Structure formats: C-alpha cells, structure tokens
Amino acid sequence: MGMLFTGSRLTTAVLLCGGHSEDLSPLIKDGHVCMLPLVNRPLIEHTVEILKASGIKNILISMPRDDSEAAWRVKKLKKSHQNTAIRLIEEDRPTGTAGALRGFKDLLGDESFLVINSNIFIEEIGLDDMLSGHAGRKSVVTVGVMKDIGYPAEEISVDENGAVRSFTVTHPSRDRRTPYTPLGIYIFNRQALSFIKEDGYFDIKEQLIPAIIGASLPVHIHEVKGFCKAINSIEDYYDANRRALTGHAYTGSMTEVA
C-alpha cells in the first residue's frame, strides 16, 4: 500500500531509532536514545508530535528488535495518535541508516518522504520550506543542515602523550571548509532507494549519498532555521532539556563537580 501525498506537502516520514551512544552513559545502558526522557516524556514522543504538527500523516519507525520497552512505547503512541498511521518495523541485526530503509520500500509509494534520526530534539522543521527547495532544485536528496559559528583558524596537533606534533594556521583566504553541519534530517525521492544494496550494512552519509552524487544526481542542503539539537552527549541532553523547559539553549560550558 503506497503512502499518500497531498498537494505540495510531505505526508510520510521514516524515523530511525537504532543505535546506542557510549557518550550518554550512564543515562542509557542498553536502551536507545529515543527513549531518553525529555521533560518527563521519551524523546520519541516529542518527535512524533513535531512530525504531526508539520503535516506528517504516516510515520514509519525502524527499531532493533532487542528493545522491548521502546517497542511498547511505539504501540502506546499508536493508540494515543489514532489519526496518524504509525507503523513499526523491528530489525534483527544492525543494517545502517540507509539499510533500515529497505524494510519500507513497499510502503513508501512514489512520492518524496522525510527521514529523521531519533536522537534529534527539534522544535520546528520548516518542512514546507525544505520541500519547496527540494522540488525547486529537482533534488534527489535534500540534507537538513545547521550553520555553525565557525572553525578555529589555529589548531594544534598532539600525540597520545601530549607531545606537540605541529601547529596549523589556516588563512581565511585558503579556508575551504563550509560552516554547515548535517542534522540527520533528509528529504528523499523514491529514486534514491534504488542505490541501497539489497543486503548488509548501508549508511546514508557514508555510502548512500556518495553513491547518488557519483551517479551525477543532484543532492542539496537546506538550512534548518529552528532550534535543533542532536543528542550525542550528556551536555547535548542537558541543553535539549533546558531548551524544552525554558525556550533558551545553554550557551556556557558544563563543569564537572567532584
């Protein structure tokens, strides 16, 4: 059964809930980031609500079969959001962010769809603007990014003993680095699925997008303007909770207290 596409709006999203993060220990041990409590509710609940507010009607969730608590939470979400079609596919082994899309090929239809990593706390996607840019540039993939403050002009390289190896000074006229960081939010056309191998591990950033670019197909970025935080560390988790509670992100640095 294909998913619906109404007018100029995306209606289908794939939520990728696999993976663990050692940097979030001891907050999570055997569970997944999507189950971290954010203002007393699992992060996955916030994500589903943002997707609904963005016009998404069909949410496809990929999750490892070993997380019974997360699977139970998804079933609870299905009951509490009956006007949204939520479907769960559980994986027996890790297949990568792109490999996880294989299980949804028959459910995605022919229209564009959103893909979002489950470790992201986002307040507003701006999906209509992202889709408008995607369609206007005839992209096969659009990558959601945010603009960083910038890179240091001077860097120092050291070995494992702290001995200095070299200094690097990058003059602004020679700095070719871009100030954009990928967020784990994408719009894909159906065509992109044909580049995913039929079995094995396959990653969106490391394998799928390079394969699409290698085929001379257009891949563009879209700068997400709203607050977005990938939760990969305890500091990220603190920042996301602070934002959810107060509407302001943390701008200082965390200090460990003995």
Backbone as CSV, one residue per row, in Angstrom:
resi,resn,N_x,N_y,N_z,CA_x,CA_y,CA_z,C_x,C_y,C_z
1,MET,0.843,-1.181,0.000,0.000,0.000,0.000,0.881,1.234,0.000
2,GLY,0.711,2.167,-0.942,1.501,3.372,-1.026,1.022,4.418,-0.029
3,MET,1.928,5.329,0.348,1.576,6.396,1.255,1.014,7.577,0.484
4,LEU,0.195,8.372,1.137,-0.463,9.487,0.498,0.454,10.696,0.391
5,PHE,0.259,11.498,-0.635,0.962,12.758,-0.803,-0.076,13.769,-1.202
6,THR,-0.314,14.779,-0.360,-1.395,15.712,-0.586,-0.844,17.075,-0.985
7,GLY,-1.196,17.537,-2.179,-0.764,18.852,-2.629,0.746,18.951,-2.662
8,SER,1.282,20.003,-2.061,2.723,20.237,-2.075,3.365,19.867,-0.752
9,ARG,2.681,19.057,0.064,3.203,18.751,1.390,3.625,17.286,1.494
10,LEU,4.704,17.079,2.218,5.089,15.709,2.549,4.124,15.166,3.587
11,THR,3.779,13.902,3.459,2.907,13.286,4.459,3.511,12.042,5.089
12,THR,4.694,11.632,4.636,5.309,10.406,5.154,6.702,10.677,5.705
13,ALA,6.977,10.125,6.877,8.302,10.265,7.497,8.778,8.911,7.986
14,VAL,10.077,8.672,7.867,10.724,7.487,8.427,11.551,7.954,9.623
15,LEU,11.314,7.356,10.768,12.026,7.687,11.995,12.986,6.544,12.321
16,LEU,14.284,6.830,12.312,15.312,5.811,12.521,15.709,5.775,13.989
17,CYS,15.387,4.664,14.666,15.577,4.568,16.119,16.657,3.583,16.535
18,GLY,17.582,3.279,15.682,18.630,2.333,16.059,19.822,3.022,16.685
19,GLY,20.687,2.219,17.274,21.971,2.718,17.760,22.002,3.104,19.226
20,HIS,23.188,2.957,19.806,23.462,3.341,21.185,24.545,4.415,21.173
21,SER,24.719,5.104,22.282,25.773,6.105,22.391,26.470,5.946,23.739
22,GLU,27.755,5.537,23.695,28.519,5.389,24.936,28.711,6.731,25.635
23,ASP,28.671,7.822,24.872,28.866,9.149,25.459,27.680,9.568,26.314
24,LEU,26.566,8.829,26.224,25.387,9.135,27.037,25.300,8.251,28.278
25,SER,26.296,7.418,28.487,26.341,6.598,29.707,26.627,7.519,30.897
26,PRO,25.980,7.311,32.038,25.103,6.195,32.412,23.611,6.462,32.192
27,LEU,23.279,7.519,31.424,21.855,7.820,31.194,21.168,6.676,30.478
28,ILE,21.853,6.089,29.525,21.324,4.903,28.851,22.399,3.828,28.884
29,LYS,21.952,2.612,29.100,22.886,1.493,29.168,22.649,0.548,28.003
30,ASP,21.477,-0.063,28.000,21.145,-0.998,26.927,20.045,-0.452,26.014
31,GLY,19.430,0.673,26.400,18.340,1.222,25.610,18.836,2.129,24.503
32,HIS,17.905,2.848,23.905,18.228,3.708,22.769,17.937,5.156,23.098
33,VAL,18.574,6.052,22.353,18.464,7.481,22.635,17.022,7.951,22.560
34,CYS,16.233,7.370,21.682,14.851,7.820,21.507,14.006,7.638,22.762
35,MET,14.504,6.847,23.723,13.754,6.619,24.952,14.215,7.521,26.097
36,LEU,15.208,8.369,25.868,15.641,9.292,26.910,14.498,10.227,27.300
37,PRO,14.270,10.433,28.590,13.192,11.345,28.993,13.579,12.801,28.741
38,LEU,12.708,13.492,28.047,12.890,14.913,27.805,11.690,15.620,28.414
39,VAL,11.920,16.338,29.500,10.829,16.941,30.275,9.798,15.850,30.613
40,ASN,10.299,14.738,31.160,9.483,13.633,31.681,8.725,12.836,30.619
41,ARG,9.078,13.014,29.362,8.494,12.190,28.305,9.596,11.700,27.385
42,PRO,9.494,10.471,26.855,10.540,9.989,25.951,10.695,10.902,24.732
43,LEU,11.925,11.050,24.295,12.227,11.897,23.146,11.375,11.523,21.940
44,ILE,11.093,10.236,21.742,10.325,9.806,20.585,8.925,10.423,20.562
45,GLU,8.354,10.693,21.734,7.037,11.322,21.777,7.097,12.759,21.270
46,HIS,8.136,13.479,21.656,8.312,14.847,21.155,8.454,14.839,19.630
47,THR,9.250,13.889,19.120,9.483,13.823,17.679,8.193,13.544,16.924
48,VAL,7.404,12.602,17.402,6.139,12.279,16.746,5.219,13.497,16.726
49,GLU,5.175,14.240,17.810,4.311,15.420,17.860,4.779,16.506,16.893
50,ILE,6.088,16.698,16.767,6.613,17.681,15.815,6.300,17.248,14.383
51,LEU,6.422,15.950,14.091,6.105,15.450,12.759,4.629,15.678,12.434
52,LYS,3.755,15.406,13.395,2.324,15.653,13.187,2.053,17.128,12.941
53,ALA,2.669,18.001,13.726,2.470,19.440,13.569,2.996,19.944,12.224
54,SER,3.914,19.181,11.618,4.482,19.551,10.322,3.677,18.988,9.152
55,GLY,2.562,18.325,9.450,1.705,17.802,8.395,1.929,16.350,8.039
56,ILE,2.777,15.650,8.801,3.041,14.242,8.521,1.846,13.396,8.982
57,LYS,1.370,12.533,8.104,0.222,11.669,8.402,0.620,10.209,8.591
58,ASN,1.793,9.837,8.065,2.253,8.454,8.118,3.673,8.416,8.672
59,ILE,3.870,7.724,9.777,5.186,7.642,10.410,5.622,6.183,10.444
60,LEU,6.737,5.909,9.790,7.304,4.568,9.745,8.525,4.545,10.655
61,ILE,8.547,3.643,11.619,9.601,3.618,12.635,10.434,2.350,12.496
62,SER,11.746,2.542,12.377,12.683,1.422,12.334,13.379,1.328,13.675
63,MET,13.418,0.103,14.235,13.941,-0.075,15.590,14.492,-1.495,15.761
64,PRO,15.595,-1.659,16.500,16.092,-3.015,16.766,15.077,-3.825,17.566
65,ARG,15.035,-5.116,17.298,14.072,-5.982,17.977,14.419,-6.183,19.452
66,ASP,15.638,-5.817,19.871,16.056,-6.108,21.245,15.559,-5.093,22.276
67,ASP,14.844,-4.056,21.850,14.405,-3.032,22.788,12.895,-3.132,23.006
68,SER,12.507,-3.983,23.959,11.079,-4.229,24.192,10.374,-3.005,24.769
69,GLU,11.092,-2.207,25.581,10.472,-1.011,26.155,10.128,0.007,25.068
70,ALA,11.054,0.195,24.119,10.805,1.140,23.038,9.663,0.658,22.152
71,ALA,9.629,-0.645,21.875,8.538,-1.192,21.060,7.198,-1.000,21.763
72,TRP,7.180,-1.194,23.079,5.953,-0.961,23.837,5.532,0.495,23.760
73,ARG,6.503,1.406,23.805,6.202,2.831,23.723,5.606,3.191,22.370
74,VAL,6.103,2.573,21.300,5.555,2.831,19.969,4.101,2.361,19.891
75,LYS,3.819,1.201,20.466,2.434,0.712,20.469,1.529,1.668,21.233
76,LYS,2.043,2.236,22.312,1.274,3.217,23.075,1.044,4.483,22.245
77,LEU,2.055,4.886,21.484,1.916,6.048,20.610,0.835,5.821,19.554
78,LYS,0.771,4.614,19.024,-0.243,4.302,18.023,-1.648,4.471,18.584
79,LYS,-1.831,4.104,19.845,-3.149,4.232,20.470,-3.503,5.690,20.754
80,SER,-2.496,6.490,21.140,-2.766,7.882,21.505,-2.781,8.830,20.307
81,HIS,-2.333,8.357,19.145,-2.337,9.184,17.929,-3.056,8.419,16.817
82,GLN,-4.317,8.145,17.032,-5.066,7.296,16.103,-5.329,7.970,14.755
83,ASN,-5.197,9.292,14.689,-5.373,9.974,13.406,-4.080,10.021,12.596
84,THR,-3.034,9.388,13.133,-1.755,9.267,12.427,-1.423,7.789,12.269
85,ALA,-1.078,7.392,11.051,-0.713,5.988,10.808,0.732,5.771,11.244
86,ILE,0.927,5.002,12.300,2.264,4.713,12.819,2.538,3.227,12.648
87,ARG,3.623,2.914,11.992,3.962,1.510,11.738,5.397,1.246,12.180
88,LEU,5.599,0.134,12.858,6.912,-0.238,13.387,7.460,-1.449,12.643
89,ILE,8.721,-1.346,12.234,9.444,-2.498,11.697,10.670,-2.721,12.576
90,GLU,10.782,-3.909,13.148,11.891,-4.233,14.039,12.960,-5.019,13.279
91,GLU,14.208,-4.631,13.483,15.328,-5.269,12.805,15.989,-6.295,13.708
92,ASP,16.370,-7.422,13.132,17.047,-8.470,13.892,18.540,-8.178,14.066
93,ARG,19.102,-7.364,13.190,20.520,-7.021,13.266,20.705,-5.613,12.695
94,PRO,21.769,-4.919,13.086,22.011,-3.570,12.567,22.218,-3.581,11.056
95,THR,21.546,-2.684,10.358,21.677,-2.606,8.898,22.109,-1.224,8.426
96,GLY,22.341,-0.295,9.361,22.743,1.045,8.972,21.542,1.944,8.706
97,THR,21.791,3.255,8.656,20.691,4.202,8.475,20.016,4.050,7.120
98,ALA,20.788,3.761,6.082,20.185,3.543,4.762,19.636,2.126,4.642
99,GLY,20.327,1.154,5.237,19.844,-0.225,5.193,18.483,-0.374,5.831
100,ALA,18.206,0.448,6.854,16.901,0.390,7.520,15.756,0.770,6.588
101,LEU,16.061,1.552,5.560,15.013,1.970,4.623,14.535,0.838,3.729
102,ARG,15.355,-0.239,3.639,14.957,-1.368,2.784,13.614,-1.940,3.198
103,GLY,13.368,-2.006,4.522,12.135,-2.605,5.007,10.893,-1.800,4.696
104,PHE,11.081,-0.556,4.243,9.936,0.319,3.972,9.690,0.540,2.482
105,LYS,10.468,-0.117,1.620,10.358,0.137,0.183,8.930,-0.016,-0.332
106,ASP,8.232,-1.028,0.140,6.877,-1.284,-0.350,5.845,-0.353,0.268
107,LEU,6.238,0.426,1.268,5.300,1.305,1.967,5.451,2.771,1.584
108,LEU,6.494,3.095,0.849,6.815,4.499,0.619,6.167,5.106,-0.617
109,GLY,5.624,4.309,-1.507,4.983,4.884,-2.684,5.994,5.552,-3.601
110,ASP,5.509,6.466,-4.440,6.366,7.088,-5.447,6.762,8.518,-5.103
111,GLU,6.228,9.056,-4.034,6.479,10.458,-3.709,7.656,10.613,-2.733
112,SER,8.088,11.860,-2.584,9.184,12.162,-1.663,8.771,11.865,-0.222
113,PHE,9.755,11.590,0.615,9.483,11.288,2.017,10.598,11.852,2.887
114,LEU,10.274,12.070,4.155,11.217,12.603,5.125,11.892,11.463,5.868
115,VAL,13.165,11.616,6.183,13.889,10.686,7.051,14.513,11.507,8.173
116,ILE,14.350,11.057,9.416,14.890,11.791,10.559,15.462,10.807,11.580
117,ASN,16.644,11.113,12.098,17.243,10.296,13.141,16.533,10.536,14.470
118,SER,16.447,9.503,15.288,15.655,9.596,16.517,16.383,10.287,17.660
119,ASN,17.666,10.636,17.486,18.402,11.297,18.569,18.296,12.815,18.485
120,ILE,17.406,13.313,17.635,17.302,14.749,17.405,16.136,15.343,18.180
121,PHE,16.430,16.405,18.923,15.362,17.204,19.514,15.206,18.448,18.649
122,ILE,14.035,18.598,18.071,13.789,19.719,17.168,12.441,20.333,17.505
123,GLU,12.383,21.652,17.426,11.150,22.349,17.753,10.290,22.598,16.524
124,GLU,10.938,22.831,15.398,10.194,23.085,14.162,11.086,22.744,12.980
125,ILE,10.568,21.923,12.073,11.373,21.508,10.927,11.335,22.548,9.811
126,GLY,10.212,23.245,9.648,10.054,24.123,8.491,9.950,23.281,7.234
127,LEU,9.103,22.253,7.308,9.054,21.234,6.264,8.611,21.785,4.920
128,ASP,7.680,22.731,4.921,7.214,23.288,3.644,8.345,23.995,2.906
129,ASP,9.162,24.761,3.646,10.291,25.447,3.016,11.323,24.445,2.509
130,MET,11.571,23.421,3.293,12.549,22.397,2.894,12.082,21.666,1.640
131,LEU,10.789,21.342,1.602,10.247,20.646,0.428,10.232,21.544,-0.795
132,SER,9.934,22.837,-0.592,9.925,23.782,-1.702,11.297,23.864,-2.360
133,GLY,12.344,23.937,-1.537,13.697,23.958,-2.073,14.060,22.650,-2.755
134,HIS,13.633,21.549,-2.155,13.892,20.213,-2.712,13.289,20.082,-4.108
135,ALA,12.028,20.491,-4.246,11.332,20.378,-5.530,11.875,21.393,-6.539
136,GLY,12.139,22.624,-6.056,12.596,23.673,-6.963,13.945,23.381,-7.580
137,ARG,14.819,22.684,-6.836,16.150,22.356,-7.358,16.194,20.960,-7.957
138,LYS,15.022,20.314,-7.992,14.918,18.960,-8.562,15.938,18.010,-7.920
139,SER,16.034,18.089,-6.602,16.994,17.264,-5.872,16.491,15.835,-5.723
140,VAL,17.407,14.887,-5.706,17.084,13.511,-5.343,17.132,13.378,-3.823
141,VAL,18.061,14.123,-3.207,18.167,14.172,-1.751,18.388,15.618,-1.323
142,THR,17.699,16.018,-0.260,17.994,17.292,0.396,18.417,16.983,1.829
143,VAL,19.556,17.542,2.224,20.131,17.286,3.544,19.866,18.494,4.434
144,GLY,19.175,18.284,5.558,18.975,19.358,6.523,20.268,19.641,7.263
145,VAL,20.652,20.911,7.333,21.896,21.306,7.980,21.641,22.498,8.897
146,MET,22.598,22.742,9.787,22.596,23.994,10.535,23.955,24.649,10.368
147,LYS,23.955,25.977,10.526,25.177,26.747,10.329,25.905,26.874,11.648
148,ASP,27.163,26.471,11.664,27.987,26.593,12.860,28.560,27.999,12.957
149,ILE,29.030,28.332,14.153,29.637,29.644,14.359,30.906,29.785,13.516
150,GLY,31.641,28.699,13.375,32.855,28.763,12.573,33.917,27.818,13.092
151,TYR,34.983,27.715,12.369,36.101,26.843,12.731,37.247,27.671,13.296
152,PRO,38.058,27.092,14.172,39.225,27.828,14.664,40.254,28.018,13.546
153,ALA,40.849,29.204,13.499,41.857,29.480,12.470,43.175,28.793,12.802
154,GLU,43.381,28.509,14.109,44.620,27.874,14.537,44.308,26.559,15.257
155,GLU,45.048,25.539,14.928,44.876,24.233,15.567,46.239,23.675,15.934
156,ILE,46.244,22.831,16.952,47.484,22.187,17.374,47.275,20.680,17.385
157,SER,48.232,19.956,16.817,48.162,18.501,16.752,49.131,17.910,17.777
158,VAL,48.625,16.948,18.589,49.464,16.310,19.604,49.355,14.798,19.487
159,ASP,50.347,14.085,20.046,50.272,12.634,20.053,49.627,12.152,21.343
160,GLU,49.617,10.837,21.568,48.921,10.264,22.718,49.555,10.646,24.055
161,ASN,50.809,11.117,24.022,51.492,11.531,25.247,51.426,13.039,25.486
162,GLY,50.707,13.746,24.608,50.587,15.185,24.757,51.716,15.967,24.126
163,ALA,52.615,15.285,23.408,53.718,15.970,22.739,53.210,16.644,21.468
164,VAL,53.638,17.881,21.241,53.181,18.639,20.078,53.781,18.081,18.798
165,ARG,52.880,17.834,17.841,53.347,17.384,16.522,53.477,18.554,15.559
166,SER,52.473,19.430,15.574,52.509,20.548,14.640,51.472,21.593,15.014
167,PHE,51.704,22.803,14.509,50.717,23.866,14.549,50.169,24.037,13.138
168,THR,48.883,24.342,13.044,48.272,24.624,11.744,47.547,25.953,11.830
169,VAL,47.915,26.864,10.943,47.243,28.162,10.860,46.606,28.267,9.487
170,THR,45.283,28.398,9.469,44.554,28.463,8.201,44.164,29.909,7.917
171,HIS,44.714,30.464,6.860,44.374,31.837,6.483,42.967,31.847,5.884
172,PRO,42.148,32.850,6.228,40.764,32.886,5.721,40.651,32.755,4.211
173,SER,41.630,33.256,3.479,41.561,33.195,2.010,41.766,31.777,1.491
174,ARG,42.309,30.873,2.356,42.560,29.496,1.928,41.650,28.482,2.621
175,ASP,40.764,28.978,3.470,39.880,28.078,4.211,38.724,27.659,3.311
176,ARG,38.690,26.386,2.930,37.651,25.868,2.036,36.579,25.090,2.796
177,ARG,36.660,25.089,4.122,35.675,24.377,4.915,34.354,25.135,4.901
178,THR,33.250,24.408,4.878,31.937,25.050,4.925,31.443,25.074,6.360
179,PRO,30.613,26.060,6.716,30.167,26.180,8.108,28.917,25.363,8.413
180,TYR,28.628,24.341,7.606,27.380,23.600,7.765,27.608,22.220,8.386
181,THR,26.705,21.846,9.274,26.742,20.534,9.914,25.457,19.777,9.594
182,PRO,25.550,18.543,9.081,24.323,17.770,8.807,23.613,17.405,10.094
183,LEU,22.276,17.445,10.056,21.478,17.250,11.268,20.889,15.855,11.404
184,GLY,20.950,15.059,10.359,20.256,13.772,10.402,18.808,13.913,9.998
185,ILE,18.507,14.919,9.165,17.173,15.152,8.612,17.320,15.216,7.100
186,TYR,16.506,14.441,6.385,16.641,14.362,4.932,15.266,14.322,4.265
187,ILE,15.211,14.816,3.031,14.103,14.508,2.132,14.679,13.663,0.999
188,PHE,14.063,12.521,0.759,14.492,11.614,-0.305,13.400,11.485,-1.357
189,ASN,13.815,11.388,-2.601,12.928,10.921,-3.656,12.983,9.400,-3.694
190,ARG,11.941,8.801,-4.233,11.896,7.346,-4.368,13.134,6.816,-5.108
191,GLN,13.616,7.581,-6.061,14.762,7.171,-6.876,15.973,6.808,-6.023
192,ALA,16.115,7.455,-4.874,17.284,7.216,-4.020,17.331,5.783,-3.506
193,LEU,16.166,5.154,-3.335,16.117,3.800,-2.784,16.805,2.781,-3.685
194,SER,16.883,3.070,-4.974,17.497,2.121,-5.910,19.008,2.011,-5.704
195,PHE,19.594,2.929,-4.948,21.038,2.893,-4.699,21.394,2.121,-3.438
196,ILE,20.403,1.656,-2.708,20.657,0.908,-1.474,20.869,-0.563,-1.811
197,LYS,21.979,-1.134,-1.337,22.245,-2.544,-1.605,21.180,-3.417,-0.957
198,GLU,20.945,-4.569,-1.538,19.856,-5.450,-1.103,20.110,-6.106,0.243
199,ASP,21.353,-6.193,0.662,21.629,-6.767,1.977,22.879,-6.111,2.562
200,GLY,23.128,-6.401,3.838,24.298,-5.852,4.500,24.079,-4.455,5.060
201,TYR,25.139,-3.942,5.651,25.100,-2.638,6.311,25.258,-1.533,5.274
202,PHE,24.432,-0.484,5.386,24.495,0.612,4.415,24.121,1.908,5.127
203,ASP,25.013,2.906,5.022,24.847,4.157,5.764,24.447,5.293,4.812
204,ILE,23.599,6.201,5.299,23.134,7.306,4.466,24.284,8.233,4.091
205,LYS,25.027,8.733,5.092,26.061,9.736,4.825,27.304,9.134,4.168
206,GLU,27.674,7.931,4.575,28.938,7.366,4.118,28.830,6.581,2.818
207,GLN,27.624,6.068,2.514,27.503,5.220,1.327,26.383,5.656,0.373
208,LEU,25.185,5.890,0.890,24.065,6.191,0.001,24.243,7.520,-0.729
209,ILE,24.482,8.596,0.012,24.611,9.903,-0.643,25.820,9.962,-1.574
210,PRO,27.005,9.422,-1.174,28.112,9.393,-2.144,27.772,8.624,-3.418
211,ALA,26.991,7.544,-3.300,26.604,6.778,-4.495,25.710,7.614,-5.401
212,ILE,24.806,8.374,-4.812,23.898,9.219,-5.596,24.668,10.346,-6.272
213,ILE,25.589,10.974,-5.530,26.420,12.028,-6.121,27.300,11.449,-7.228
214,GLY,27.809,10.226,-7.006,28.636,9.564,-8.010,27.899,9.278,-9.302
215,ALA,26.571,9.183,-9.216,25.749,8.968,-10.412,25.333,10.289,-11.054
216,SER,25.951,11.391,-10.597,25.693,12.741,-11.130,24.251,13.189,-10.939
217,LEU,23.658,12.761,-9.827,22.300,13.195,-9.487,22.380,14.289,-8.422
218,PRO,21.436,15.227,-8.423,21.541,16.398,-7.545,21.219,16.123,-6.082
219,VAL,22.128,16.527,-5.213,21.944,16.482,-3.765,22.240,17.886,-3.244
220,HIS,21.298,18.465,-2.490,21.465,19.825,-2.000,21.265,19.875,-0.488
221,ILE,21.640,21.013,0.096,21.401,21.222,1.518,20.246,22.193,1.709
222,HIS,19.661,22.139,2.915,18.659,23.121,3.329,18.967,23.488,4.768
223,GLU,19.152,24.774,5.029,19.460,25.216,6.381,18.192,25.262,7.221
224,VAL,18.156,24.453,8.271,17.021,24.434,9.200,17.185,25.606,10.163
225,LYS,16.200,26.479,10.197,16.321,27.714,10.962,15.955,27.546,12.439
226,GLY,15.056,26.620,12.741,14.616,26.454,14.117,15.658,25.769,14.981
227,PHE,15.389,25.720,16.290,16.318,25.056,17.208,16.350,23.556,16.932
228,CYS,17.551,23.024,16.826,17.724,21.591,16.576,18.971,21.129,17.308
229,LYS,18.851,20.041,18.040,19.972,19.530,18.822,20.059,18.015,18.679
230,ALA,21.165,17.544,18.129,21.434,16.107,18.101,21.977,15.712,19.462
231,ILE,21.323,14.758,20.119,21.707,14.369,21.478,22.712,13.220,21.399
232,ASN,23.996,13.609,21.455,25.078,12.627,21.375,25.932,12.593,22.627
233,SER,25.640,13.469,23.593,26.439,13.533,24.817,25.549,14.014,25.956
234,ILE,26.059,13.920,27.165,25.303,14.392,28.323,25.086,15.898,28.239
235,GLU,26.066,16.616,27.723,25.906,18.066,27.564,24.789,18.381,26.563
236,ASP,24.717,17.622,25.463,23.632,17.797,24.500,22.279,17.546,25.163
237,TYR,22.240,16.503,25.993,20.992,16.142,26.680,20.559,17.248,27.635
238,TYR,21.513,17.796,28.361,21.222,18.907,29.264,20.676,20.094,28.474
239,ASP,21.318,20.402,27.360,20.931,21.547,26.540,19.512,21.384,25.997
240,ALA,19.178,20.174,25.535,17.844,19.924,24.983,16.773,20.077,26.061
241,ASN,17.047,19.562,27.261,16.080,19.708,28.349,15.912,21.172,28.751
242,ARG,17.022,21.888,28.822,16.945,23.310,29.165,16.103,24.050,28.137
243,ARG,16.314,23.752,26.875,15.550,24.406,25.814,14.064,24.073,25.923
244,ALA,13.764,22.794,26.159,12.365,22.375,26.256,11.662,23.030,27.438
245,LEU,12.405,23.260,28.515,11.819,23.842,29.724,11.692,25.356,29.653
246,THR,12.712,26.021,29.116,12.780,27.481,29.200,12.669,28.198,27.869
247,GLY,12.872,27.458,26.780,12.890,28.118,25.481,14.234,28.729,25.142
248,HIS,15.240,28.471,25.994,16.581,29.019,25.754,17.607,27.898,25.831
249,ALA,18.492,27.852,24.857,19.557,26.850,24.849,20.676,27.292,25.785
250,TYR,21.431,26.305,26.270,22.581,26.577,27.144,23.748,27.073,26.306
251,THR,24.338,28.204,26.687,25.429,28.772,25.893,26.770,28.734,26.610
252,GLY,26.782,28.248,27.848,28.038,28.168,28.592,28.699,26.826,28.407
253,SER,29.511,26.437,29.378,30.152,25.135,29.340,29.855,24.421,30.646
254,MET,29.720,23.103,30.565,29.428,22.324,31.755,30.723,22.063,32.536
255,THR,30.631,22.134,33.857,31.777,21.870,34.724,31.497,20.646,35.568
256,GLU,32.408,19.710,35.543,32.234,18.504,36.345,32.491,18.822,37.807
257,VAL,31.593,18.392,38.664,31.726,18.615,40.102,32.079,17.307,40.768
258,ALA,33.190,17.298,41.502,33.650,16.061,42.150,32.757,15.726,43.333
